[in-house]
């Protein structure tokens, strides 16, 4: 009986049914240029939609859509709102990644480390490793 339960759980895990967080964005689109007015309009729509959804994973999916469109500046603002508003680790990690690579924001390793550390403090061990690796790479043990 025990082996049957283990096999069923393994099947769910492999199928992704027990995934704790959504998968990270794996392909980086080409960045598009947007005006400040376009960013403000997009963020206002995002804020209204996210407020109605009231669920961080759904809000992150909206932000992922903005990111995938190539509008990294608006996406960074949206991820920031989700990260700090909900303390939602996947949004924090995406925002930190954007600071590491300078996607839509000024490249800033110290800010990336701080954001990874926030995710780490909220229980994400991978973020602990990412923060530590960035510290070592930048000589800030």
N, C-alpha and C positions, 0 to 999 in steps of 0.2 A: 504494500500500500504506500509506504514511504517513498519508494522509488517512482511510483506513478505520480505522486504529488510533485516530486522534484522534476520529473520529466515535463509535467504540465507547466510548472513555473519557468523552466528553462525555455519552453516554447513561447510563452508570453514575453519573456525578456528578449529573445531573439526576434520576435515579431514586432517589438517596440511598444507593446501594450503597457508595460510598466515603466516607461521612460519618465524620469522625474522632471526633466526639463526638455524644452524643444531643442532640436538639433541646431547647431550654429550655422550661420550662413557660410557656405563653403566656396561659392564663386563670387568674385568681386566684379561688379559691373563697372563700366566706364563712367567716370564722374561727369555730370552735366553742370553747366553754369546756370545759376538761378539768381534772380534779383532779391533784394531784401524784402520787397513787397510780396514776391512769390513765396518766400520763406514764411513770412508772417501769416499769409493767407493759409498756407498748408498747415502750419502749426495750430492755428485757430481751429481748423477743421479737425485735425488730429485730437486736439484737447477736447473738443465737444464729443467726438466719437468715443474717445477713451473714457470720458466721464460717464457716458451712457452705458458702456460695456462693464465698467467697474471690476474688471478682471485683468490682472497684469499679463497673463499669457496672451490674451486676445489683443491687448494694447500693443504688446511686442510684435504680434503679427502685423498690425497696422504699420508700426515703425519699420519692420522688415520690408514691407511693400514700398515704403518711401526710400529705403536704402537700395533696394533692388532696382528702383527707377533711375538710380545714379545721383539722386539728390542727397549727397552725404551731409551737407550742412543742416538741412531740415531733419534728417535722420538722427544726427548727433543730438539735436535739441530734444527730439522725441525720446530717444533712449535715456537721455539725462532725466527727463520728467518721470519715466517709468522706474529708473534705477533709484532715484531719490524719493519719489512719491510712494512707491510700493516696496522698495528694497528688494526688487526682483532681480535675482542673480544673473539670469541670462542677458537681461538688458544692460546690467552693469558691465558684464564681461564684453559685450559687443561695443559699448562705449569705450572701455579701456583699450580694446583692440584698435579702435579708431584713433585714439591718442597715440598709440604705438606707431601706427603707420601714417598718421597725418591725414586721415580721410575725413575731409569736411571740417577739420579743426587743425590748429597748429600742432605739429608733432611735439609731444610733451611727455617724456618718459616718466618724470616725477608724478604727473597727474595720473598716468596709466597705473603706476605702482600703487598710488593712493586708492584708486578705484578697485583694482584687483584685491587690495588689502581689505576693503569694505566687503567684497564678496567672500573673501577668506574668513573674515570675522563672522560672517553669516553662515559658515559651514561648508563652503565650497573648497575642497582640498586642492583642486586643479588651480584655482585662483591663487592659493597660497604658493604653489610651485611657480606660477607665472610671475608673481610679485618678486619672489626670491631670485629667480633667474634674471629678471631685469635689473635687480639691485646688483647682482654679481657682474653682469655685463657692463654696468655703468660705474663699477667700483664703489658702490654705496652699500657695503655689507652692513 
